[in-house]
Amino acid sequence: MEPSAIIAAVLSVVNTSRLIVHLFQRQMQRNRARRQRKLREDMNSERGTDLSQSTGPRPVDIMVAMGHVDPVERRFWARETSTDWWDRIVLQVWDESQWLRNFRMRKGTFLELCELLSPALKRQDTRMRAALTIQKRVAIALWKLATPDSYRSVANQFGVGKSTVGVAVMQVAHAIVDLLLSKVVTLGDVQVIIDGFSAMGFPNCGGAIDGTHIPILGPDHQGSQYINRKGYFSMVLQALVDHKGRFTNINVGWPGKVHDARVFKNSGLFRRLQEGVYFPDRKITVGDVEMPIVILGDPAYPLMPWLMKPYTGALDTEKELFSYRLSKCRMVVECAFGRLKGRWRSLLIRSDLSQTNIP
């Protein structure tokens, strides 16, 4: 289409929109005038024709005539709900075991989490309604993430709208990423990690790496890219963990079809390890070879000076012992993913993925 034709089309749309708005405003004025006449007729019929007892127009009549008040009674814009369960039972009556069972954390931890997230979640009250408290907003998100309940069920539980539940979950998730991710998912004390892996049988090790698949509903756009080798839709989570299975670095978001090695080579972790800036420069001598701080991966990862993976094929005693110790240390990342997968199953009980064979 020629530029002149495009401009003409845009102007035509603008002019048509102006005409529609003008007609709509005129219709609104007619309707208001009609309601005002009807109201005056009703008032006159109630008072009769004798105006000697009239003390003058009421303030509401004046405001109606001036157009400041709509004479037609408006419907409630929100349904009445109850928050007694949250305000009077959960906050005041529940003990620690009930908090752990339902929110997956103790009440003290919950209050501390609310305090940490308050800079991102605090909202001001408006003339129309009071804002949800930070505690209630966080509780809604945790309840939805910790249980298989639907949005409607959570909304009824907390006395809010279904859309409010969805908004609260996303707000809390974004707040956690913005405020807590860099504080919680961090490398920490490298020497403590090295000592932990040394006690497990592998020296000068700074972490174990692996990838796992987060089940998702099939996206409308490029859905085939998200089907992994197991046959279900997913996104790839790459994680580096310490000797206790705590995440020290994560990368998430690649489609499930992408291989773990490709995810790794395109991650910031790979770049920093390659540049030698992720770990401090602490080398040990093994035999006649200087060994830097390394991470441990499975055979899918590339062999690098700072990445060790097990031997494959026919192995002699030394290689078999090496692979055994490496695999034993890598169990920490498998255990960490196992805990996550247990949570994913509980979240997917009522979804379309519940019948999918998710390992």
SETORLO-333627 format. One line per 3 residues: number of its first residue (from 1); their letters; for each residue x, y, z of N, C-alpha, C. Coordinates in steps of 0.1 Angstrom, whole numbers, plus 5000, padded with zeros to 4 digits. Example, Ala and Ser with C-alpha at 12.3 -4.5 7.8 and 13.67 -1.06 7.14 Angstrom:
! SETORLO-333627
1	as	5132/4943/5078/5123/4955/5078/5132/4967/5078 | 5128/4978/5071/5137/4989/5071/5129/5000/5079
! end
This chain:
! SETORLO-333627
1	mep	5009/4988/5000/5000/5000/5000/5009/5012/5000 | 5005/5022/4992/5013/5035/4991/5012/5043/5004 | 5022/5051/5007/5021/5059/5019/5009/5068/5019
4	sai	5006/5074/5008/4994/5083/5008/4981/5075/5011 | 4980/5063/5006/4969/5055/5009/4968/5051/5024 | 4980/5048/5030/4980/5045/5044/4975/5057/5052
7	iaa	4981/5069/5049/4977/5081/5056/4962/5084/5055 | 4957/5082/5043/4942/5084/5040/4934/5075/5049 | 4939/5062/5049/4931/5052/5057/4931/5056/5072
10	vls	4943/5060/5077/4944/5064/5091/4935/5076/5094 | 4935/5086/5085/4926/5098/5087/4912/5094/5087 | 4908/5085/5078/4894/5080/5078/4890/5074/5091
13	vvn	4899/5066/5096/4896/5059/5109/4894/5070/5120 | 4903/5080/5120/4903/5090/5131/4890/5098/5129 | 4886/5102/5117/4874/5110/5116/4862/5101/5119
16	tsr	4862/5089/5116/4850/5080/5119/4849/5079/5134 | 4861/5077/5141/4861/5076/5156/4855/5089/5162 | 4859/5101/5157/4854/5113/5162/4839/5114/5161
19	liv	4834/5110/5149/4820/5110/5147/4812/5101/5157 | 4818/5089/5159/4811/5080/5168/4811/5086/5182 | 4822/5092/5186/4823/5098/5200/4813/5109/5201
22	hlf	4812/5117/5191/4802/5128/5191/4788/5123/5192 | 4784/5113/5184/4771/5108/5185/4768/5101/5198 | 4778/5095/5204/4776/5088/5217/4774/5099/5228
25	qrq	4782/5110/5227/4780/5121/5237/4766/5127/5236 | 4761/5129/5224/4748/5135/5222/4737/5125/5228 | 4739/5112/5225/4729/5103/5230/4729/5102/5246
28	mqr	4741/5104/5252/4742/5104/5266/4735/5116/5272 | 4736/5128/5265/4729/5140/5270/4714/5138/5269 | 4709/5132/5258/4695/5130/5257/4690/5121/5268
31	nra	4697/5110/5270/4693/5101/5281/4693/5108/5295 | 4703/5116/5297/4703/5123/5310/4691/5133/5311 | 4689/5140/5301/4677/5149/5301/4664/5142/5303
34	rrq	4663/5130/5297/4651/5122/5298/4649/5117/5312 | 4660/5113/5319/4659/5108/5333/4656/5120/5342 | 4661/5131/5339/4658/5143/5348/4643/5147/5347
37	rkl	4638/5147/5335/4623/5150/5333/4615/5139/5340 | 4619/5127/5339/4611/5116/5346/4612/5118/5361 | 4623/5122/5366/4624/5123/5380/4616/5135/5385
40	red	4616/5146/5378/4607/5158/5382/4593/5154/5381 | 4588/5147/5371/4574/5143/5370/4570/5134/5382 | 4579/5124/5386/4576/5116/5397/4575/5124/5410
43	mns	4584/5133/5412/4584/5142/5424/4572/5150/5424 | 4568/5156/5413/4555/5164/5413/4543/5156/5416 | 4543/5143/5410/4531/5135/5413/4530/5131/5428
46	erg	4542/5130/5434/4541/5126/5448/4537/5138/5457 | 4542/5150/5453/4539/5162/5461/4525/5168/5459 | 4519/5165/5447/4506/5171/5443/4509/5185/5437
49	tdl	4498/5192/5434/4499/5205/5428/4500/5216/5438 | 4498/5213/5451/4499/5224/5461/4513/5225/5465 | 4519/5236/5461/4533/5239/5464/4535/5248/5476
52	sqs	4524/5251/5483/4525/5260/5494/4533/5255/5506 | 4534/5241/5507/4542/5235/5518/4556/5232/5514 | 4559/5235/5502/4573/5232/5497/4583/5242/5503
55	tgp	4594/5237/5507/4604/5246/5513/4615/5248/5503 | 4613/5246/5490/4623/5248/5480/4630/5235/5476 | 4637/5235/5466/4643/5223/5461/4654/5217/5470
58	rpv	4654/5204/5471/4664/5197/5479/4678/5198/5473 | 4688/5197/5481/4702/5197/5475/4704/5187/5465 | 4698/5175/5467/4700/5165/5457/4693/5169/5444
61	dim	4682/5176/5444/4675/5180/5432/4684/5190/5424 | 4691/5199/5432/4699/5209/5425/4711/5202/5419 | 4717/5192/5426/4728/5185/5420/4724/5177/5408
64	vam	4712/5171/5408/4707/5164/5396/4706/5173/5384 | 4700/5185/5387/4698/5195/5376/4711/5199/5370 | 4721/5201/5379/4734/5205/5374/4742/5194/5368
67	ghv	4737/5182/5369/4744/5171/5362/4755/5165/5371 | 4756/5169/5384/4767/5164/5392/4763/5150/5398 | 4751/5147/5398/4746/5134/5403/4737/5127/5393
70	dpv	4739/5115/5391/4730/5107/5382/4718/5103/5390 | 4706/5107/5386/4694/5103/5394/4691/5088/5394 | 4697/5081/5385/4694/5066/5385/4703/5059/5395
73	err	4697/5051/5403/4705/5044/5413/4715/5034/5406 | 4727/5035/5409/4738/5026/5403/4738/5013/5410 | 4742/5003/5402/4745/4990/5408/4758/4989/5415
76	fwa	4760/4980/5424/4772/4978/5430/4783/4974/5420 | 4795/4980/5421/4805/4976/5411/4813/4965/5415 | 4812/4960/5427/4819/4948/5432/4810/4940/5441
79	ret	4811/4927/5441/4803/4918/5449/4809/4918/5463 | 4800/4916/5472/4803/4916/5486/4811/4902/5489 | 4822/4903/5496/4830/4892/5499/4833/4892/5514
82	std	4838/4881/5519/4842/4880/5533/4857/4876/5534 | 4864/4883/5543/4878/4881/5546/4880/4875/5560 | 4869/4871/5566/4871/4866/5580/4880/4854/5581
85	wwd	4880/4846/5571/4889/4834/5572/4904/4838/5573 | 4908/4848/5565/4922/4852/5566/4925/4861/5578 | 4916/4870/5581/4919/4880/5591/4917/4874/5605
88	riv	4908/4865/5607/4904/4861/5621/4909/4846/5624 | 4911/4839/5613/4915/4825/5616/4930/4822/5613 | 4934/4825/5600/4947/4822/5596/4957/4831/5605
91	lqv	4955/4844/5605/4965/4853/5611/4965/4851/5627 | 4953/4848/5632/4952/4848/5647/4951/4834/5653 | 4947/4824/5646/4945/4811/5652/4954/4800/5648
94	wde	4958/4800/5635/4967/4789/5630/4980/4788/5638 | 4984/4775/5640/4997/4773/5647/5007/4770/5636 | 5020/4767/5640/5031/4766/5631/5029/4754/5621
97	sqw	5023/4743/5626/5021/4732/5617/5011/4735/5606 | 5001/4743/5609/4991/4746/5598/4998/4756/5588 | 5006/4765/5593/5013/4773/5584/5023/4765/5575
100	lrn	5030/4756/5580/5039/4748/5572/5032/4739/5562 | 5021/4734/5566/5013/4725/5558/5007/4732/5546 | 5002/4744/5548/4995/4752/5538/5003/4762/5530
103	frm	5012/4769/5537/5020/4779/5530/5035/4774/5528 | 5038/4762/5533/5052/4757/5531/5062/4765/5539 | 5058/4773/5548/5068/4781/5557/5061/4784/5570
106	rkg	5069/4787/5580/5064/4792/5593/5059/4806/5592 | 5051/4810/5602/5045/4823/5602/5056/4834/5603 | 5067/4831/5611/5078/4840/5612/5085/4843/5599
109	tfl	5087/4832/5591/5093/4833/5578/5084/4841/5569 | 5071/4838/5570/5062/4846/5561/5062/4861/5564 | 5062/4864/5577/5063/4879/5580/5076/4885/5576
112	elc	5087/4877/5577/5100/4883/5572/5100/4884/5557 | 5094/4875/5550/5093/4876/5535/5084/4888/5531 | 5073/4891/5538/5065/4903/5536/5073/4915/5537
115	ell	5081/4916/5548/5089/4927/5551/5100/4930/5539 | 5106/4919/5535/5116/4920/5524/5109/4925/5511 | 5097/4920/5508/5090/4924/5495/5082/4937/5496
118	spa	5081/4943/5508/5072/4954/5509/5076/4966/5500 | 5089/4969/5497/5092/4980/5488/5085/4979/5474 | 5084/4966/5470/5078/4964/5456/5063/4962/5456
121	lkr	5057/4958/5468/5043/4954/5469/5034/4964/5475 | 5040/4974/5482/5032/4984/5489/5023/4992/5479 | 5010/4993/5482/5001/5001/5473/4994/5011/5482
124	qdt	4989/5022/5476/4982/5032/5483/4967/5030/5482 | 4959/5033/5492/4945/5032/5491/4940/5043/5482 | 4929/5040/5475/4922/5050/5466/4908/5054/5472
127	rmr	4902/5063/5466/4889/5067/5470/4878/5056/5467 | 4882/5047/5458/4872/5037/5454/4873/5024/5464 | 4885/5021/5468/4887/5009/5476/4900/5010/5483
130	aal	4901/5002/5494/4914/5000/5501/4922/4990/5494 | 4935/4993/5494/4945/4984/5487/4946/4971/5496 | 4949/4960/5489/4952/4948/5496/4965/4950/5504
133	tiq	4965/4944/5516/4977/4945/5524/4988/4937/5518 | 5001/4940/5522/5012/4932/5517/5011/4918/5521 | 5007/4916/5534/5006/4902/5539/4996/4894/5531
136	krv	4984/4900/5528/4974/4892/5521/4978/4890/5507 | 4985/4899/5501/4990/4897/5487/5000/4886/5486 | 5009/4885/5495/5019/4875/5496/5013/4861/5499
139	aia	5003/4861/5508/4996/4849/5512/4988/4843/5500 | 4982/4852/5492/4975/4847/5481/4984/4840/5471 | 4996/4846/5468/5005/4840/5459/5011/4827/5464
142	lwk	5014/4827/5477/5020/4815/5483/5010/4803/5483 | 4997/4807/5486/4987/4796/5486/4985/4791/5472 | 4985/4799/5462/4983/4794/5448/4995/4786/5444
145	lat	5007/4790/5448/5019/4782/5444/5021/4769/5452 | 5016/4769/5464/5018/4758/5473/5007/4747/5472 | 4996/4750/5466/4984/4741/5465/4980/4740/5451
148	pds	4972/4729/5448/4966/4728/5434/4953/4735/5432 | 4950/4744/5441/4937/4751/5440/4936/4760/5428 | 4924/4761/5422/4922/4770/5411/4921/4784/5415
151	yrs	4922/4793/5405/4921/4807/5409/4908/4811/5415 | 4897/4804/5411/4884/4807/5417/4884/4803/5431 | 4889/4791/5434/4890/4786/5448/4898/4795/5457
154	van	4909/4799/5452/4918/4808/5460/4910/4822/5462 | 4904/4827/5452/4896/4839/5453/4885/4838/5464 | 4878/4827/5464/4867/4825/5474/4873/4824/5488
157	qfg	4885/4817/5489/4892/4815/5501/4896/4828/5508 | 4901/4838/5500/4906/4850/5506/4896/4862/5504 | 4885/4859/5498/4875/4870/5497/4879/4881/5487
160	vgk	4885/4877/5476/4889/4886/5466/4883/4881/5452 | 4885/4889/5442/4882/4885/5428/4892/4876/5422 | 4887/4868/5413/4896/4858/5406/4907/4865/5399
163	stv	4905/4876/5392/4915/4884/5386/4925/4889/5395 | 4921/4893/5407/4930/4898/5418/4940/4887/5422 | 4936/4874/5422/4945/4864/5425/4956/4863/5415
166	gva	4953/4864/5402/4963/4863/5391/4972/4875/5392 | 4967/4887/5395/4975/4899/5396/4985/4897/5408 | 4980/4892/5419/4988/4891/5431/4999/4881/5429
169	vmq	4997/4870/5422/5007/4860/5420/5018/4866/5411 | 5015/4873/5401/5025/4879/5392/5033/4890/5399 | 5026/4898/5407/5032/4909/5414/5043/4903/5424
172	vah	5039/4893/5432/5048/4887/5441/5059/4880/5434 | 5057/4873/5423/5067/4867/5416/5078/4877/5411 | 5073/4888/5405/5082/4898/5400/5090/4905/5411
175	aiv	5083/4907/5423/5090/4912/5434/5101/4903/5440 | 5098/4890/5440/5109/4881/5444/5121/4881/5435 | 5118/4881/5422/5129/4882/5412/5137/4895/5413
178	dll	5130/4906/5415/5137/4919/5416/5145/4921/5429 | 5139/4917/5440/5145/4920/5453/5153/4909/5459 | 5149/4896/5457/5155/4885/5464/5164/4876/5456
181	lsk	5162/4875/5443/5169/4865/5435/5184/4867/5436 | 5189/4880/5435/5204/4882/5436/5209/4880/5450 | 5200/4880/5460/5205/4878/5474/5205/4863/5478
184	vvt	5195/4855/5472/5194/4841/5476/5202/4832/5466 | 5201/4834/5453/5208/4826/5444/5222/4833/5441 | 5231/4830/5450/5244/4836/5450/5255/4826/5453
187	lgd	5267/4829/5449/5278/4819/5451/5281/4817/5465 | 5282/4827/5473/5285/4826/5487/5300/4823/5489 | 5303/4816/5500/5317/4813/5504/5322/4802/5496
190	vqv	5331/4804/5487/5336/4794/5477/5344/4783/5485 | 5352/4787/5495/5360/4778/5502/5351/4768/5510 | 5340/4772/5515/5331/4763/5522/5326/4753/5512
193	iid	5322/4757/5500/5317/4748/5489/5328/4738/5485 | 5340/4743/5484/5351/4734/5480/5354/4723/5491 | 5353/4728/5503/5355/4718/5514/5344/4708/5515
196	gfs	5332/4712/5511/5320/4703/5511/5322/4692/5501 | 5326/4696/5489/5327/4686/5478/5340/4678/5481 | 5350/4683/5487/5362/4675/5490/5358/4664/5500
199	amg	5349/4667/5509/5345/4657/5519/5337/4646/5512 | 5331/4649/5500/5323/4639/5493/5332/4632/5483 | 5344/4636/5481/5353/4628/5473/5359/4635/5461
202	fpn	5356/4648/5458/5361/4654/5446/5368/4667/5451 | 5381/4669/5448/5388/4681/5452/5386/4693/5444 | 5387/4705/5450/5387/4718/5443/5375/4719/5433
205	cgg	5363/4715/5438/5351/4716/5431/5342/4728/5436 | 5337/4736/5426/5329/4748/5430/5314/4746/5428 | 5310/4734/5423/5296/4733/5420/5293/4721/5411
208	aid	5280/4717/5410/5276/4707/5401/5265/4714/5392 | 5265/4711/5379/5256/4717/5370/5248/4707/5362 | 5235/4711/5360/5227/4702/5352/5215/4710/5347
211	gth	5207/4704/5338/5195/4711/5333/5183/4702/5336 | 5171/4708/5338/5159/4701/5339/5148/4708/5332 | 5137/4701/5330/5126/4707/5322/5114/4711/5331
214	ipi	5110/4723/5330/5098/4728/5337/5086/4726/5329 | 5076/4718/5333/5064/4716/5324/5056/4729/5323 | 5051/4731/5310/5043/4743/5308/5031/4738/5299
217	lgp	5021/4746/5298/5011/4744/5288/5016/4748/5274 | 5012/4741/5264/5017/4743/5250/5013/4757/5246 | 5024/4765/5242/5021/4779/5237/5015/4779/5223
220	dhq	5008/4789/5220/5002/4790/5207/5012/4793/5196 | 5023/4800/5200/5033/4805/5190/5045/4795/5191 | 5049/4789/5180/5061/4780/5180/5060/4769/5190
223	gsq	5049/4763/5191/5047/4753/5202/5056/4741/5200 | 5060/4738/5187/5068/4726/5185/5082/4728/5191 | 5087/4740/5193/5100/4743/5199/5100/4740/5213
226	yin	5089/4738/5220/5088/4736/5234/5086/4721/5238 | 5085/4713/5228/5083/4698/5230/5097/4692/5232 | 5100/4687/5244/5113/4681/5247/5113/4667/5242
229	rkg	5125/4660/5245/5127/4647/5240/5118/4637/5248 | 5112/4641/5259/5103/4632/5266/5088/4633/5261 | 5086/4643/5252/5073/4644/5246/5063/4654/5252
232	yfs	5067/4662/5261/5058/4672/5267/5064/4686/5266 | 5055/4696/5267/5059/4710/5266/5067/4714/5278 | 5078/4721/5276/5086/4725/5288/5095/4737/5284
235	mvl	5101/4743/5295/5112/4752/5294/5123/4746/5302 | 5136/4750/5297/5148/4744/5303/5152/4753/5315 | 5155/4747/5326/5161/4753/5338/5175/4748/5339
238	qal	5185/4756/5338/5199/4752/5341/5203/4758/5354 | 5209/4749/5363/5212/4754/5376/5226/4748/5380 | 5233/4757/5387/5246/4753/5393/5243/4753/5408
241	vdh	5246/4742/5415/5243/4741/5429/5256/4738/5437 | 5256/4741/5450/5267/4739/5459/5266/4725/5465 | 5274/4722/5475/5275/4708/5480/5263/4704/5488
244	kgr	5254/4714/5492/5242/4712/5499/5229/4712/5490 | 5232/4714/5477/5220/4714/5468/5214/4728/5467 | 5220/4738/5472/5215/4752/5471/5219/4758/5458
247	ftn	5209/4765/5451/5212/4771/5438/5222/4782/5440 | 5232/4783/5432/5242/4794/5432/5242/4801/5419 | 5236/4796/5409/5234/4802/5396/5223/4795/5388
250	inv	5214/4803/5381/5204/4797/5374/5202/4804/5360 | 5197/4797/5351/5194/4803/5337/5181/4795/5333 | 5170/4803/5330/5158/4796/5327/5151/4804/5316
253	gwp	5143/4797/5307/5136/4803/5297/5138/4797/5283 | 5148/4789/5281/5150/4783/5268/5139/4773/5265 | 5135/4771/5252/5124/4761/5249/5129/4747/5252
256	gkv	5120/4738/5255/5124/4725/5259/5131/4717/5248 | 5130/4721/5236/5137/4713/5225/5152/4716/5225 | 5156/4726/5231/5170/4730/5231/5179/4721/5240
259	hda	5190/4717/5235/5199/4708/5242/5206/4715/5254 | 5209/4708/5264/5215/4714/5276/5228/4721/5273 | 5236/4715/5264/5249/4720/5260/5248/4734/5253
262	rvf	5238/4735/5245/5235/4748/5238/5231/4759/5249 | 5222/4755/5258/5218/4764/5268/5230/4769/5276 | 5239/4760/5279/5251/4763/5287/5260/4772/5280
265	kns	5263/4769/5267/5272/4778/5260/5267/4792/5257 | 5254/4794/5258/5248/4807/5256/5244/4814/5269 | 5249/4809/5280/5246/4814/5293/5257/4824/5298
268	glf	5254/4833/5307/5264/4841/5313/5274/4833/5322 | 5269/4822/5327/5278/4814/5335/5290/4809/5327 | 5287/4804/5315/5298/4799/5306/5307/4810/5303
271	rrl	5302/4822/5300/5311/4833/5296/5321/4837/5308 | 5315/4837/5320/5323/4841/5331/5333/4830/5335 | 5329/4817/5334/5339/4806/5336/5350/4806/5326
274	qeg	5346/4809/5313/5356/4809/5303/5366/4821/5305 | 5361/4832/5310/5370/4843/5312/5378/4842/5326 | 5374/4832/5334/5381/4830/5346/5377/4840/5357
277	vyf	5365/4846/5357/5361/4856/5366/5350/4851/5376 | 5345/4839/5374/5334/4835/5382/5339/4830/5396 | 5350/4821/5395/5356/4816/5408/5369/4824/5410
280	pdr	5374/4825/5423/5387/4830/5425/5398/4821/5420 | 5409/4827/5417/5421/4819/5411/5427/4811/5422 | 5422/4799/5425/5427/4790/5435/5430/4776/5428
283	kit	5442/4773/5426/5446/4761/5419/5453/4752/5428 | 5451/4739/5426/5458/4728/5433/5466/4720/5423 | 5476/4713/5428/5484/4704/5419/5480/4690/5421
286	vgd	5475/4683/5410/5471/4669/5410/5481/4662/5401 | 5490/4654/5408/5500/4648/5400/5510/4658/5396 | 5511/4660/5382/5519/4671/5377/5511/4681/5370
289	vem	5498/4682/5373/5489/4691/5366/5483/4701/5376 | 5483/4714/5372/5476/4724/5380/5461/4724/5377 | 5453/4722/5387/5439/4721/5385/5432/4733/5391
292	piv	5424/4741/5383/5417/4752/5388/5404/4747/5395 | 5396/4756/5400/5383/4753/5406/5374/4748/5394 | 5368/4737/5395/5360/4731/5384/5346/4730/5389
295	ilg	5337/4728/5379/5323/4724/5381/5322/4710/5375 | 5311/4703/5379/5309/4689/5375/5296/4688/5366 | 5297/4682/5355/5285/4680/5346/5284/4666/5342
298	dpa	5273/4663/5335/5271/4650/5329/5277/4649/5315 | 5276/4637/5309/5283/4636/5295/5277/4646/5285 | 5266/4652/5287/5260/4661/5277/5268/4674/5276
301	ypl	5276/4677/5286/5283/4690/5287/5297/4688/5280 | 5302/4699/5275/5316/4699/5269/5327/4698/5279 | 5337/4690/5276/5348/4689/5285/5357/4701/5284
304	mpw	5359/4708/5295/5367/4721/5295/5377/4720/5307 | 5387/4729/5307/5397/4729/5318/5390/4731/5331 | 5378/4738/5331/5371/4741/5344/5358/4733/5345
307	lmk	5356/4723/5336/5344/4715/5337/5347/4701/5335 | 5345/4693/5345/5348/4678/5345/5335/4671/5342 | 5336/4660/5334/5324/4651/5332/5329/4637/5333
310	pyt	5321/4627/5335/5325/4613/5337/5330/4607/5324 | 5339/4597/5325/5343/4589/5313/5332/4581/5308 | 5332/4577/5295/5322/4568/5289/5330/4557/5282
313	gal	5322/4547/5280/5328/4535/5273/5334/4525/5283 | 5343/4517/5278/5350/4507/5286/5360/4514/5295 | 5359/4512/5308/5368/4519/5318/5377/4510/5326
316	dte	5389/4515/5329/5397/4508/5338/5394/4512/5352 | 5401/4507/5362/5398/4509/5376/5398/4524/5379 | 5409/4531/5375/5411/4545/5379/5400/4554/5373
319	kel	5397/4551/5360/5386/4559/5353/5373/4556/5360 | 5370/4544/5363/5358/4540/5369/5356/4547/5383 | 5367/4548/5391/5367/4554/5404/5364/4569/5402
322	fsy	5371/4575/5392/5369/4590/5389/5355/4592/5386 | 5349/4584/5377/5335/4587/5373/5325/4585/5384 | 5328/4575/5393/5320/4572/5405/5320/4584/5414
325	rls	5331/4589/5417/5332/4601/5426/5325/4613/5420 | 5327/4615/5407/5321/4626/5401/5306/4625/5401 | 5301/4613/5398/5286/4611/5398/5280/4612/5412
328	kcr	5288/4608/5422/5283/4609/5436/5282/4623/5440 | 5291/4632/5436/5290/4646/5439/5279/4653/5431 | 5276/4648/5419/5266/4654/5411/5252/4650/5416
331	mvv	5251/4641/5425/5238/4637/5431/5231/4649/5438 | 5239/4659/5442/5233/4671/5449/5224/4678/5440 | 5228/4680/5427/5219/4687/5418/5207/4679/5414
334	eca	5208/4666/5413/5197/4657/5411/5187/4658/5422 | 5192/4658/5434/5183/4659/5446/5176/4673/5446 | 5183/4683/5442/5177/4697/5442/5165/4697/5431
337	fgr	5168/4691/5420/5157/4691/5409/5146/4682/5414 | 5149/4671/5421/5139/4662/5426/5129/4669/5435 | 5134/4678/5443/5125/4686/5452/5116/4695/5444
340	lkg	5122/4701/5433/5114/4710/5425/5103/4702/5417 | 5107/4690/5412/5097/4682/5404/5085/4678/5413 | 5088/4675/5425/5077/4672/5434/5067/4683/5436
343	rwr	5072/4695/5436/5063/4707/5437/5056/4709/5424 | 5062/4707/5412/5056/4708/5399/5044/4699/5398 | 5046/4686/5403/5035/4677/5402/5023/4681/5409
346	sll	5025/4687/5421/5013/4692/5429/5006/4703/5423 | 5014/4712/5415/5008/4723/5409/5000/4719/5396 | 5004/4708/5391/4998/4703/5378/4986/4693/5379
349	irs	4982/4691/5392/4972/4680/5394/4959/4683/5386 | 4955/4696/5386/4943/4700/5380/4944/4706/5366 | 4956/4705/5360/4959/4711/5347/4958/4700/5336
352	dls	4959/4704/5324/4959/4695/5313/4972/4686/5313 | 4982/4690/5320/4994/4682/5320/4994/4671/5330 | 4983/4670/5338/4983/4661/5349/4984/4646/5344
355	qtn	4979/4644/5332/4979/4630/5326/4992/4627/5318 | 5001/4637/5317/5013/4636/5309/5024/4628/5317 | 5031/4620/5311/5042/4612/5318/5054/4622/5320
358	ip	5054/4629/5331/5064/4638/5335/5074/4631/5344 | 5086/4629/5341/5096/4622/5349/5099/4630/5362
! end
